[in-house]
Amino acid sequence: MLYYEKAGWEQDYRRIAGVDEVGRGCLFGDVVAAAVILPEGLIIEGVDDSKKLTAKKRDALFEIIMEQALAVGVGHVDSAVIDEINIKQASRLAMRKAVEGLAHTPDYMLIDAEKVDLPLPQLAIIKGDANSQSIAAASIVAKVTRDRLCEGLWEELYPDYGIKIHKGYATKLHREQILALGPTPMHRRSFIGKILAEQMTLF
């Protein structure tokens, strides 16, 4: 998990930021990105692609990452902007915000299969969250941050949609609630238009 980090350290990069996002495929809520700079040589046992971990394991690792990291930045882009500029550009914007939110400017970035619009040396890694500890740490921070919003604030704002259960993804329950109640201001219109259109043809 430190293969790419070691290559960076060998090139004299000292502050290597891993960058990743979550919520790209959701119908509801922000896309959330995180950037994490870990100390050189640190190994955190159990850090992996956040999708492979249980919620309990992610929460435990989140606390360790927040404690051990040299810097952590988080970036959010809301549904209105996602609809305006598209999800790919919104994901990139969230990543840029996350990097800009770091207390230390990184001298190198490892990114999960994307490019961040900043004039910094960077490497896009396919399946980066499974191959780089820094990116995996960022995926955990982003996932836990977003899940806590789903379970807390967003669930309170819209209690009838099951946000805390499906986290904004297009489950059967979620689609049914959108059709029964209509979309909220936090739903991505560009994503749900197809669902609503498909449903209309059934009547």
N, C-alpha and C positions, 0 to 999 in steps of 0.2 A: 504493500500500500504506500510505500515511500519511494518507489522507483523514480517517479517524476520529480518529487521534491529533491531527492539526492542529486539528480541531474542538474537541477537549479542551483543547489548549494555549491556544486562543483564549478559552476560558472560565476560564483561569488554573489549570487542573489541571496540576501539574508532574510528579507521579509516576503515570504511567499504566501499569497492569499489564494485559498480555494474558494470558488464561487459556484453557487447552484441556485435553482429556483424550484418552487412547488406551486401547484394550483393551475398549471397551464391548461389542463383539460377540464377544469371545473365549469359549471354553468353559472356559479354564484361566487361573488366575493373577489377580493384582490388576488393578484398573482404576487407571491412573496419570495424575495431572494435574500440570500445571506452571503456574506464574505467573511472568511475566518483566516486569521494568521496565527499559526501554531508555532511554539518555540522550536528551533532547529533541533532535530534528533528525537523529539518527544514522540513516544508511541502510546496511543490510548487504546487499550485492549477493547475489542468489540465494536470499534467504529467501522461502519459499513454503510452501503446504500440504505437510506432511511426506509425505503419501501420493503426491505428485507427484515426489518427489526419490528418487534412488538412495540406497542405504545409505551409500555412500562420500561422497556430497555432504552427506547429513544429518550424518554424523560430523564432517566438516570444518566445517560451519556451527555444530554444537553447540559446538565448541571456541571459535569466534569469539564466539558468544552468551555463553558462560560468562565469557569474558574481558572483553567490552565492557559487559555488563549492569550496571545499578546494583544489582540484586537478582534472585535466582532462588529460587523455592520449589518444592518437589516434594511431592505428597501421594499416598499409597497407600491403597486400601481392598481388603481381601482377599476371597477367594471366600465365606468364611463369612458375612461382613457383607452381601455382594452378595445371597446367598441369603435373608438375613433381611429386608433392607429394599428390595430390588429394584434393578436396575441403574441406573435413572434417578436414584434417591435416592443410590445409592452414587457415581455420577459427580459429583453435586453435592457430596457430602461430600468426595470427593478434591480437588475444586476449592477448597473452603473450606480444607482442610488446606494446600493449596499456597499460597494467599494468606496464611494465618496463619504460614506458614514463611518469608515474606519478611523480610529484614533491615530493610526500610523499609516502613511501612504505606502502601499506595497511596492517593491521593486520588480515583482514578477507575479503573474496571475495564472493559475490553473483553473480552467473553466469547463463545466460539463457541456461539451458539444455546442458551444456558442462563442460569439465574439462580443466583447464588451467595448463600447464606444468610448474608450479612454486611451490617451497616448502613452500606454504602458506596455512593456513586453508581456506577451501572453501566449498561452498554448491551449487550444481547444482539444479536449480528450473525449473520444466516443466512450460512452459508459464510464465517464470519469468518476461518478460516485461509487463505482465498484472497484476502481483501480487507483484511486488517490485518497490518502487519508484526509488531506486538506479539503478536497471537494466533498467527501463523505461527511465530514464535520459540518460543512456549510449546508449540506442537504438535511442533516439532522436539525440544525438550528432553524432553518427555514420551515421545515415540516412541523416542528413543535410549536413554533411561533404561530403558524397559520391554524393548526389544530386547536390551539388555546383560544384563538379568536372565534373559531367555529363553535366551540363548546361554551364560550362565555358570552362576549358582547354580541356577536352576530345571532346566536341562539335567542338571546334576550330581546333583540330588536325584532326578530321574525320567528316567534316560537312555533308557528303552525307549519313550518316547512321541513322540520327534521334535520336542520343544518348540523346539529351536533352529532347526528348518526352518520350521515353520508358525506359530511364535510364539503358539500357543494357539488359533488360529482353527480352524474346523470343516472342515478339509480331509479328503479321503478317508482319507489315512494316519492322521490323528488319530482320526477316528471308528472306524476299524478297530482301532486300538490300545486305545481305551477299551473296545470290545466284547470284545477278546481278553484284556485284562489287568484290566479293571474300572477305575473312576475312582480317582484319587488324592485325598488330602485337599485338594488345591489346585484340583480341578475344581469348577465351579459346578453344583451338583446341579439348580438351577432351570433351567439351560440344557440339560443333557444328558439329562434325563428323557425328553424327546420322542424323542431319537435312540435311546435304549435301548428305549423302548416300540415305536417303529417296527420296530426290528430283531426284537423278540420276535414280532411278527406274521408274520415271514417263516418261522418254524420250525413 
